[in-house]
Amino acid sequence: MLATIGIAAERTGYTLTDRGTYIKYETNAGGNPPLKILAEGDKALLNQYSVIAINPAHCPKAKLALANEFIKWITSPNAQQIIKDYRLSGKPLFTPNAKR
């Protein structure tokens, strides 16, 4: 993705990217990259991460209890705060939105 941003910058074009890649691109450019963010925060641009336990009836080796334990943890207020606080070059990388 970083290469895609580089090509767009060379050609004075546009591209879509994730927050982490753009932050890295911005950092590599000393905080003043040629390409700037034109749109963010729109629901159409949401890059959702999800966690779903596998049905052991379809995958007998699945460890459902461990999967459910992980789901409980990753959606907990503590883990959501860890996700919220995670930064790359001092900038937030993710927006937690787990609903329990």
N, C-alpha and C positions, 0 to 999 in steps of 0.2 A: 504494500500500500504506500509506503514511503517513496518508492520509485515512481508510482503513479502521480503523487503530488509533485515530485520533481519534474516530471514530463509536463504536467499541466502548467507549472510555473515557467518552464522554458518556452512554452508555446503561448503564454499569457491566456491560458484557458481556465476551465472550471473542472472540479471533480467533487465527488462525495467521499467522505472519509469518516472514520471513527475518531472520537475525542483523543484517545491515546496516541494515535498516529500523528494527528495534527499537533499535539503538544510536543512530541518528539521533533517534528519538522520545525516548529517554531523555536525550540531550544537550539537545534542545529544551526538555525539562522541567526543566532544571537539575540533572539527575542523580537526581531523585526523582519519577519518573512515577507516575500513578495506577495504571496497569496494570503488573503484575509478571510475570516469566516463571514459568510454572507447571510446564513440562516442556521439557526439552531433552536431546539426546544419545541419544534412543531411535532405533534403526535405522529405525523406521517414519516418522520425521521427517527422514530424510536427504535433503538437497537436493543430489544428485550432479551434478557437471559432468563431461562426457566430451568427449574429442577423438577423432575418427575421420576418417581420410583417405577422400576420395570415390574410388570406383572409376572410373578414366578410361574404362573400357569403357561406363559409363553416362553419363559427363560428359566428353566428349573435351577440353574446355578446362581441365579440372582439372590443377593443377600438382602431381602426385603427389610428386615429389622434394622440393619445398618443404614440402608438407604433412607428409611424413615427417620432414623436418628440424625442423619446429616440434614435432611429437609427441615427437621425441627430446629436444628442449630442455625442453619443458614438463614432462616426466616425469623430468628429470634431478634429482639431489640439489640442485644449485644453485638451479634454478627452484622446486623444492618448498620450499626454505628461504625464498626470496623470498615465496612464497605464505603460508607459515607466519608470517613476520614482518610481513605487511601488516596495518595497524591503521586503525581508524576511531575517532576520539575516544579513542585510547590502548588500544582493545580489539581483540583478534584478530578478523578478519573471516572467515577461511577455515581449514579443517583439511585440509591436503594429504594425499592418500592414494594417490598414483600407485604402481602396482606395475609393475616392469619385468621 
